[in-house]
Amino acid sequence: MQVQEGEGWRWLVDPGRHPFPVLVGGQDWAVELTADEARGLQEGLVRLVQEHHGLVDQLMPEETISLELERGPLWMALEGDREVWQLRFVLTPASQSRAVEGSWRPEASVALVAALVSALAQNDPS
């Protein structure tokens, strides 16, 4: 079992739990995800932050930005400015399945993505 957590976020991987081996959470919420859902969320959130970093120098100090990414049943967004941003997502899978919406405050967003980048660098799929 791999547990990564901090103030306002949690990412727990337990490969022995099927069909939902990943628990992701934020301030006062948590949801179990399939490995594919977790991988999509992980890769999508990291991509949004990378896109933000690529645009930071083009933003005026008072300017805000909203980036969105859709991957299958996942919709993800980064909203903020040059220095402070936060993440959110919506999972809307096939009918007769659960759906969820979650978000992280700015400090938690930064910490969560740092952990997800580290896991991706280690070739950890979840």
N, C-alpha and C positions, 0 to 999 in steps of 0.2 A: 504494500500500500504506500502510495506517495501522497503526502499532504503538504500543500503550500498554502499559506494563509497570512493575512495581515489585517490591519485595521480596515474593515469594510469590504473585504474580499476573501474568497476561498476557492481553491482548485484542488480537488481530491480525486486521485485515480486509484481504483481498486480493480485490477484486471479479473479478479475472481467473481465479481458481481456481473451477472448477465441478465437482462440485456442492457443495463445501464451502469457501466463501469466508472463513469465520471460524475462527480457532484461539483457543480459550480454555484457560487453564491455571492451575494452582496450584502449590503446593509439590510438586515431583517428579511432576507429571502434566500432560498436555495432551490435548486432543481437538479434532478438526475438526467444525464444525457447518454445517448448511445455513443459508441466510439466514433462513428462517422460524424455525428452532430458536434461532438466535442472537438474533433479535428478541424471541422469547418469553422467553428467559432474561433478556435485558437489561431488558425491561419488568417482568417478574415480580420480579426482585431489587430493582429500584428501588421497586416498589410495596410489597414487604415492609418495606423500610427506612422508607418514608414512614409505613406503618402503625405501625411501632415508635416513630417520633418522635411520632406522635399519642397513643401510650399511655404514654410515659415518665413524665409527670406523675402518672399514676394508680398507678404501681408504688412499692411500699415499697423502701427501699434494699437490703434483703436478698432481695427477691423476684426470681425468674427468670421468663422468658417464652419461649414457643415459638410462633412463627407459621408457618403452612404455607399454601402456595398451589399449586393444581394447574391447569395450562393444557395441555390436550391431553396429549401424551406427556411433558410436563415436570412434575415435582414439585419444589418449592423450599421451603426452610425457613430461618428466622432463629431462632437460639437464643442466649440470653444474659440480661443484666440491663439495668438502666437505662443503664449506661455502656459495657459491653463486650458485644459480640455477634459472632457469626460466621454465615456463610452456607454452605449446601450445596444440592446439587441431584441429581436422578436423571432421566435421559432413558431412557424405555422406548418406543421407536417401534414401528412395525408389525413383524410377524414377518419373519424373514429379513433383519433390518437390525441395525446395531450398537446397543449400549446402553452407557451410561456413568454413572458416579457421581463427583461431584467436590465438594470443599469448600475453603474458604479460612479461614485463621486470622483472628482478630479484626482485626489491623492491616491485613492484606491485604484483608479484606472491606470495610473502610472506604474504602481507596484505590480498589479496584475499582469500588465503587458511585459514588464521586465521578467517576471517568472515564466511567462509563456515563450518569450524569445529564448530564454535559457533552455527550456525544455526542447524547443525546436532545434537549437544548436546541438543538443545531445542526441538528435534523431529520435526523440521520444514522441510517438504519434499522439499522445494525449497529455 
